[in-house]
Amino acid sequence: MVEDSLFTPRSVAIVGATSNPQKRGNSTIRFLERGAFRGAIYPVNPKYQEVLGYKCYPTLKEIPGPVDHVVCCLPAHSVPALAKECVEKGVKLLHVYTAGFSETGIPERIELEQQVIGISRQGKLRILGPNCMGVYRPSVGLAFNIHSPKETGSVSVISQSGGNASDLGRMASARGLRFNKVISYGNAADINETELLDFLGRDSGTKVVGAFIEGVRDMPGFLKTLSVVSRSKPVVIVKGGTTEAGARAAAAHTGAVASRESWDAVWKETEAVSVSNMEELIDVLLVFQSLRAPAGRNVGVIGIGGGDAIQAADDLEVAGLSVPGLKQETQAAMREFTPLPGTSVNNPLDLNVMRQGPELQRILELTAGEDAIHALIVVLRVDQTLGNPKGEKTFAEMMDTVEQFHATSPKPMIIVSRALGSLEAFAAGLKLQEKFDRIGVPVYPSITRAAHALGKFVRFVASSQM
Amino acid sequence: MVEDSLFTPRSVAIVGATSNPQKRGNSTIRFLERGAFRGAIYPVNPKYQEVLGYKCYPTLKEIPGPVDHVVCCLPAHSVPALAKECVEKGVKLLHVYTAGFSETGIPERIELEQQVIGISRQGKLRILGPNCMGVYRPSVGLAFNIHSPKETGSVSVISQSGGNASDLGRMASARGLRFNKVISYGNAADINETELLDFLGRDSGTKVVGAFIEGVRDMPGFLKTLSVVSRSKPVVIVKGGTTEAGARAAAAHTGAVASRESWDAVWKETEAVSVSNMEELIDVLLVFQSLRAPAGRNVGVIGIGGGDAIQAADDLEVAGLSVPGLKQETQAAMREFTPLPGTSVNNPLDLNVMRQGPELQRILELTAGEDAIHALIVVLRVDQTLGNPKGEKTFAEMMDTVEQFHATSPKPMIIVSRALGSLEAFAAGLKLQEKFDRIGVPVYPSITRAAHALGKFVRFVASSQM
């Protein structure tokens, strides 16, 4: 099974290993170490006796034991010979990090790629790439950069772009997204989106699937697989290259033939969720990862300031959600301790200034206590709170109150944290993020983005219950 | 003229002045001090002899000199009496910070607001608010929070929401936006959006106008004024309360009657630019503030990574812009020093890794050197660069190269800075922001947002040249 050598290799050989820390043949080994990879690590390069403390082999053949997974950091013209060696050694998976193949559009380079694939088919060798970052799977220690979280999660992503795959790991750390597997698959000369998607559909570790796809070679096959997978778990897709210039860029990037028309069927005939960029992909994966499914589309908003409250209401309705008014008795109960000037105790609530302690606790309880409210969005204005006297104390108490409330509330909750105004606020925002990560509450940087992600989630839940 | 007392008061009295730093009657005085307000500052409160080192007067009447501008921090029920005192003292402008008037929907409170307006009309007193933050004008030292930049600029904004007005100052600091005047006008019981817009249209210090409007009382008058102003300078508007729930929130916030239908005429019959939230307002104001008008809609993109390049191309085309291919000879000239693997030297460019020094300089020159390219978007991946060995040095050189190129290039340029992955990257991003602020290059946190703002700018420029 290609899955085993891709995701659970017992040994990894790095061909083109080097002592130069600027090169991939060095960083790949460091990533494995950082990830505490428990299998064997074999640097391969005739120029070295040792790399980073590991015995370095002149060729693959010389490695004493079996090799499941080879990472190729050689120049493109050396790859066919390496593929041949892999076949002879009985390697299962060759990840070709190297670029400079069909994506260049140069006939000899296209030919070179075909040659590698031809050789692989003479054995049982499978190729990932060329022109890709490979596999990030924190639970076994596979990684392709030093920023990706070490913790494992339930989200898996396939990405034709290595930069996007890499970014995802980096950005995810700061957003509370945790991955099971991320696969950067580049030119998809052998292992492609359909095979990977099929695997993730069957993978018990994967609860949510994300994808950045530039082009699909076999659209009928892809559609068939996607239809099945997207009925069993959410599949969120960025289609890159939807415009003429975008398609040209995709062709230059991975040789992808990005046919726009054929994607209409994807959105019509499957349950896949369409998003338009990586930022939105993260937003939507996050809500699928972290939020319990709300029982309906009615949202209670706890805002600070009328502008925020209005924005929340507009954004939620535009996203297909609803912001119902609260019962008169609920409003009256809040009014008992909420000053009249500058506040609104109807949904969307405007608390005017950040409250904490028993008052905030009671407002959360009263709002969530209405049967008609299915989910909560709570806006925490980090920027503003820190600017006030006693800001830090207020901020800490406010987070504690929300956390305590969440522990006993059955209603799903999203936090909007506004913390981009200063370095101090950004740092406080990261702390807030960590705190809410731990209790599984997703955090968004704006009301608009929270509303948008929640809308996609609620629509998916509704359609999968039909 | 109400303008003088609003924007250039010779003296400001703070009624309800107090030693309690948590109260508006204290912070208002501190904001004036921080802003180095050069007029007279008169605290008024019979309970104090002195507040923050200023002599405190028991009543307005006791103040020896004339008073142009009064800030009211008293409870709502005391405001009619204060308005009467203002009329007697010959005050020109009463800013009613106090909330708890018509926005509550309570008949006696609506009546209270009308009473204040009635009294003001017995003299030449004008009312700003009630339920608002007042005026921020850095050049004279008027401010409503401690975060707003002290530097003056060319953008003026009117906002019915005090929270949004306040946020704008806070967020703007970190985005390079600089204001001439920001007016939070709340319930608009007297001075309203139309009068303020008319003034900003005639104001030579204001080059660009932004607005957050919840409701307009006199739509024909507003339309007439907006038609005139939006032909002479860009007017960018967030209409809050465009949905049913949003309109309910707007009514609770400032008593605004937000009729959705009537706004269709605003977008059809005037040159006003519509944006859907405060984040987008900042993005669009920034491009109008900082960018020279491009000669056309063709954009050259310098990206790092194929995923970025594709995203840029898609986003720009969706925004109504174009990403034309480069000439064969331009591509050949770049290829001389750009390695083949992992890069694309056609527009949108994919440099694979961040480059700096002469190579980046030459790439910028060659791209901008094509007549068909009217503007540049340069993506600087702060997150990724800092993660590399020698990251800080590379990052500094890269910024220098772009700055040097910009100094001699006639083509407008936008920077996309991706720096949200860690505290270190955010800090570096703020430095980058400051550097490019100084040379008037707008910086965006994502390609999508840069493309969107540039699209609105180019469309406005094209339509105003027709």
Interface residues (C-beta under 8 A of the other chain):
Chain A: P21 Q22 P75 A76 T98 A99 G100 T104 I106 N131 N145 I146 H147 S159 Q160 S161 G162 G163 N164 S166 D167 R170 M171 S173 A174 F212 E214 G240 G241 T242 T243 E244 A245 G246 R248 A249 A250 A252 H253 T254 S276 N277 M278 E279 I304 G305 G306 G307 D308 A309 I310 Q311 A312 A313 D314 D315 L316 E317 V318 S322 V323 P324 G325 L340 P341 G342 S344 N346 N347 P348 D350 N352 D383 Q384 G387 N388 P389 R418 L420 G421 S422 L423 F426 A427 L430 S446 I447 T448
Chain B: P21 Q22 P75 A76 T98 A99 G100 T104 I106 N131 N145 I146 H147 S159 Q160 S161 G162 G163 N164 S166 D167 R170 M171 S173 A174 F212 E214 G240 G241 T242 T243 E244 A245 G246 R248 A249 A250 A252 H253 T254 S276 N277 M278 E279 I304 G305 G306 G307 D308 A309 I310 Q311 A312 A313 D314 D315 L316 E317 V318 S322 V323 P324 G325 L340 P341 G342 S344 N346 N347 P348 D350 N352 D383 Q384 G387 N388 P389 R418 L420 G421 S422 L423 F426 A427 L430 S446 I447 T448
